[in-house]
């Protein structure tokens, strides 16, 4: 839990380094949180439909949407004592995300924005911390690799902001590890297995309670994991298990289509029906299938901000190298499962992109924001790592120090670029960030953005260092191969109970 505390400290600094409305649609989500418990003065009043736009309400928030080129000053004056009437959630997103965070809205609008950001980040860090605590070393190593290779810059930017995609990414990208371990690992105590299952279910609940499109993501993950576990754990019952899994999935599909606002059948129909002037099915399918992976990999070098932020290309190039190098070092006992699960996740990304474009953009050819399918990127690389052999894990643990150092450098460059963009303009070089009344959004903050940038980098360094220590806390060279496998699956406690380990220790 101390490890997740350092990650929370990192996100807390990042939450201060962006003004309200920095993330895409953040004003919309903040206003929806203010109205999460219905009308209540002075937070949310006079809710009603706005012609041609949707549900709106009067809130005590200074909604200011402004954009500018990165080379120009982004001057967004904020008066926290003002009122506005922005659009709020009217069913576009599940209500759970807004209802939970609305409990932390206080009379001060400025303090509320910070508090809500911190609470959202804290819940994500708690999910991460409990997962680290409960998962055996092999799964914890995989989770560490996902954090090092996949979190920055899109992930940390989302986690420190108010956007339902942050819960979707954390719930899908982290939660599935615990559920997979609870079902697939043998030799666990009942209480340990139950705690893992509860953590995984909580992660999926966070995801599906924040975005409707998290349902098909969870659906895809359940299919891949169920087929893999059934095929490996019960080889004599593969035929029966295949039929059972098919029936269960059809039942879930029917229930989701009938009793939830998200209709998978309607979304599926929109994929292959088109009118004159729209791309035909061959072009529409082929384009999105080939562009799914390049599209989601843009998350390695971009952030989902309202006004465009030019993150240096170095972050994208080195980030891709870090990801591909790490994946190349993790070799599987059975490459077919490694490739099949990864391919299934990529195809699911393409289908989600097609459904998004077909329902909202009239099947236009073009990319979508990576944050929509970013959760599946975390799952796909996590699945790739999880299929790795123990030897490849032993090798990658020896490189974690260098990989973490690269991740810290990428995080530092991204954080500096984001902060520089909002306090002034992007100079595309390294400099001291200006500080003054016009460059800081928090009227009572005792320090400026330069201190917050330095602290965020320091906290991220400590977090990754502690995370690295948690996956290799002992000298594994003193263990036999059999005990090394036991350690990777169950941890040190199981080995300490064996007479062989006592003999080695003596």
N, C-alpha and C positions, 0 to 999 in steps of 0.2 A: 504493500500500500504506500510505502515511502516513495517507491518508484513513480507511481501515478501522481503523487504529490508534486514531484518535480515537473511532471508534464503539465499539471494544472497551473503551476507557477509560470511556465512558459506561455500557456494560453492566456493567462491573466494579463501578462504584459502585452501580448498581441491584441487582446481585447481593448486595450487603451490606445493602441497605435493607429486605429482607424476610427474616423468619425462615424456617427450614426448615419446609416444609409450607404455605407461604403460597399457592402456586399450587394450583389444583384437582388433587387426586390426587398431589401431589408426594411425599408419604411413600411411596405405592405405587411410584412410579417410582424413588425413591432406594433403597428396599429391593430392587427388581428389578435396579438397577445393582450393588448389593452382591453379588447372587447371579448376576451376569452371566457369571462363569466357573465356575459350579457351587458346590458346597460347599467352603469353605475357612475355616479358623479364623483370626481371631475374627469375620470379616465375615459369613459366611453358613453356618449349620449346621442340621442336622436338617430338610432340606427334605421336605415331604410334603403330601398332600392334606388340606384341612380340610373336614369334612362340610358340605355345603350352601353352601360359600363358594368353594373353589378352592385353588390352590397357596399354601402359606405357608412361612415359614422363620424361624429365630431369627437376628436380626441385632443388631449393636452400635449401634443407632440408637434415640434417645429418641422414639419415635412418639407424638405428642400431637396429636390432632385436637380442636380447640376452635372454637366459633363464638359470636358475640355480635352484638347490634345495633350499628350504627356509633356510636351515642351512648354505648355502654357500653365499659368498659375490656376489651381483649382480652388477658386474662391467660393466657398459655400457658407455664408453667414448663418449661424445657428442661434436662435433665441429660444431658450428652453421654456420661457414663460408664455409662448404663443399657443395658438390653437389652429387646427386645420381639419379638413374633412377628406381624408384619403379613402381609398378602397380598402375593404377588409375581406377576410375569408368568408365566402358564401357557399362552401362545399367543394372548392377547387382542391383543398387539402383536407386531410383528416383533422378533426377538432382536438385530438389528444395533445399534440405538441403545444398548441396555443393555450389550452385549458390548464396544463401543468405549469407552464411558465407564468401564467397570469397571476398566480398566487404571490409572485415576488415583485409585483408592481407597487410602488410606494408613491406618496404624494409628490415627491421631487422627480420630475421627468428625467433630468440628467442622471440622478442616482439610479433610477429605475433601469435606464438603458444599460449602464454598467453592471448592475446587479443581475439582470436577466441574462446578459452575456455570460457572466461568471457562473451562474447556476447551470446554464446549458452546458458549458464547458466542464463543470464539476461532474455532472451526470455521465458525460462521456468518459471522463478520467476514472470515475468509479467503476464503470463497466470494464475499462482496460485494466485497472488495478485488481479487481476481483478475478478477472481471467488470468492474469499473471500469477496470482496467488494459488489458484486452483489447478491450472494446467500443469501436466508433467513436462519434463524438460524438453522433450522433442517438440511438443506443441508450442511451448514457450519460445523455443529457438525460431520456429516458423513465424510466430507473431512478431518477434524482434526483427526478422528479416523484412516482414511486411512494413513495419514502422520505418526502418532505415531506408528501404528502397521505394516505398509507395506513398508516404504521408506528405512529403513536401513537394511543391508549395501549396497545391490546391487543398489538401487535407487539413493542414494546420490553419489555413486561412478560413476554411469553413467552420472548423471546430471552435474558433475564437469569435465567431459572429452569430447572428441570429438568422438562421436559415434551416428549414426542415431537412435540407439535403445533408446537413451535418449529422443529424441523428440517423438518417438513412445510411450514410456511409459507415458510421461507427457500428450501427446495429447489424448490418450485413457483413461488413469487413472484419469485425471482431467477434460478434456473437456466435457465428457458425462454428468456430473452433471448439467452444465449450460443449455445444450440443453434439458435435461429431465425436469428441473424446468420450462423452458420457455414454454414447451408444456403442462405439467401436472398440474401446479399450477393455481388456479383460483384467480381472484381478483387483478391480477397484472396490472399496468398501461402499456399502449402500448409501451412507451419508455423503460421501465424496461424489458418487455418481449423481445423486439427487441435486447437490449443489451445482455441479457442472451443468446439468440439464436446466435448472432454474436460471442460471446465468445466460445460457444460450437462448432460452425462451424470452428472457427479458430483453436481450439484444434484438431479437426479431420483433418484439412488441414495440420497441423504440422506433424501429425502421418503419413498420406498417402503420404506426400511429402518427407518423410525420409526413409520409407521401403515399399516395395511392399506388404509384408505380413500383413501390417496394414489394407489393404482393407478388407480382410475377417474378421479381428477383428472388424472393424467398422460395417461391414455387420451383424455380430452376435449380437453386441450391439443394433443396430437398430431393429433387429427382436425381441429381448427380451423386449426392452422398448416399441415398438409399440404394441405388443400383450398385455402387461400389462396395458398400458394406454387405449387402446381400450376396454379392458375387464372391466376396472373399471369405466371409465368415461361415456361410452355409453353402458350400459347393454342391452338396447332394440335393439341395432344394432350390436350385436356381430357376427351374421352370416354374414351380409353384410361386416362388417369390416374385418372379416377373409378372405373373398374372395378378398377384395380390397388389403389387405396387401400381400396376396399371389401373386397377379398379379404384384404389384409394385416390389416385391422382384425378381420375375422372370425377369421382365424388367431390373432391375439393374444388375442381373446376366448376362443377354445377352449382355448388353452394356459393362460391365467390360470384358467379354470374347472376345468381338469383337474389342473394340477400345483401350484397354490398354495393356501394355506389360505383365501384369500379367494375365494368363489364368486360371481361376478357373476350367474350364472343363478339361484342360490338367492335372492339379494337382489332380482333382478328379479321373481321369482315372488311374493315377499312384498309387492310393491307392490299387486297387484291381487287377492290372495286375502284374504278376511276372514270372520269368524264373526259369529254373532248378538251384538249389543251393540256391535260395533265400527263406526266410521264407514264408510259405503259408499264406493265408488270415486269417484263424482262429487264428494262432499264432501271426501274425503281429497285428491284431486288438485287441486281448485280452491283449497282453502285453502292448501296448501303452495306452489302456483305463485304465488299472489298475495302470500304472506308471505315468500318467499325473500329478496328484496332488502331489505325492511325488517328482516328478521332479521339478515342479515349486516352491515348498516350499524350495528347496535348495537355492533360492535367499535370504532367511532369514539369511543364514549363510555363503554365499560365495560372491566373487566379480569377475566380468568377466575380469580378468587381463591376460596379455600375458604370464608372468612368474607366476607360481602358488604362491599364497599367502595363508598361513595357518592361517585363521581366527579362533580364539579359539572356540572350540565346545560349550563353555558356551554361546556364542552369538547365536548360532543356537538353543540350548535348551531353553534358556530364551526367545528368540525371538518367538519361536513357542508357548511357554506358554503365552506370551503377546498377540499374535494374537488369540489363541483359547479362552483365558479367556475373551477377549474383545467381541468376537463373541458370546460367551455363555451368556453374560450379556445383549445382545440386542435381545429382543424377539419381534416377529412380531404379528400384528393383524391377518394376514393371513399367517401362516407358509408355505402354499403350494406355494405361490409366492416367498417367500424367498428361499425355497429349489429348486424350478423349475429354477429360474434365475441362482442360483449358479451352479446347475447341468449342465445347458446349457453352461455356461462359461467353466466348467471343460471338458465337451465333446469337445468343440471347441479347447481347449488346446491340447487334444489328437489328433484331426484331423490335427491341424497345425504341431504337432510333426511328425505325420505319413507322411504328405506331404513333410516336410523338409527332413526326412530320405529317403523317396522313391525317391525324385528328386536328392539328393546329395550323398547319402551313400548306394545306392543299397539295400534299405530295411534292412540294418543291424539292429540287435536288440541291443539297447543301448540308453542311455539318450542323450539329447542335452543340450546345455547351457541354463540355466533358462532365460537368457535375451531375448530369442526369444519369449517366451510366458509370460514374466513378466508383460506386459501391461494388459493381461487378468486376472492375479492375482489381480492387483489393482482394476479392474472393479468388479471382483467377490466378493471381500470382501466389496467394496463400495456398491454393490447391496444388500448384506446381511444386512449391517448397515442401508441402506435407508429404508428397510421394517420394521424397528423397531417401536415399539409403543412409544408414548410420555412418558409414565411412565418409560420405560427402558432407554430413553434418559436422563430423569431427574436423574436417578440413576447413569448412566455412567458419566454424567457431574461432579458428586461429586467425582468420582475417577480419573478424568483427571490429577490432580496434581501428583498422584502416578504413573499413567501410563506414563506420560511424563518424570518423573524422571528415570524410567526404560529404556525408549527409549534413554535418554541422556547417560546413562551408557553404553548401547550397542553401541551407536554411538562412544563414547570415546574409548572403547576397539577396535572397528573396525578401527578407524582412526589411533590409535597408531600402530596397527599391520601392516597396509598398509604402513605407513611412515617408520617404522623400517625396513620393508622388502627392501625398495628401497635405503635407506641411508646406510645400512650396511648388516646385516643378522638378521634373526629372532632368538631371544634369548628365546622366549616362557616364558618371565617373564617381569616385569616392571622395566625399567631402564631409564636413561637419554639418549636420542638419540644422537649419535655422530654428531658433526658439524665440517665442514672443507671444503676446496676446492673440495675434492673428494666426499663429501656427499651432495652436493647441486648443482642443475642444472642451477640456474639462476645467471649469473656472476655479475649482478649489484644489487641483492636483499640486502637490508640493514639489514635483520634479517635472522635467520636460521630456520630450520624445527621445533625445539622445540617451538619457539614462535608461529609459524603457527598452530601447533597442539593445543596448549592451547587456542588460539584465536578461532579456529574452534569449539571447545567444548563450549566455552563461548557464541559464537554467536548462536549455536544450542540451548543452554539452554534458551537464551532470546527469540529466535524465537518460541519455543514451549510454553513458558510462555505467550507470546503475543497472540499466536494462541488460547490457552486455555481461555484467558480473552475475546476473541472475541465471544466465544460461550456461555458464561455465564456472561455478563457484569452487570446484575442487580440481585437483590435478588428476585428470582421467588417465594419464599414462601409468598410474599405479594400479589400475583396475584390469582384470582379465577381460577378454572380449565379451564373455557371457555377462559379467557384471556391468560392463559398459552399456550393453543393450538394456539391462534392467534399469540402470540409471536413467537412460534416455526416455524410458516409458513411464517409470513410476517414481523416480527421484532417489535421493540419497537414503531416505528412511528405510526403504525395502532392502537395500544392500547392507545397512548397518545391522540388520537382524540376522544376516546369514553368517554362518561360521566361517565361510570362505573369506568374507570381508574382514572378520576379526583376525584371521590368520595373516592376511595381507597387511593390516594395520600394525600388528605386532612385529 
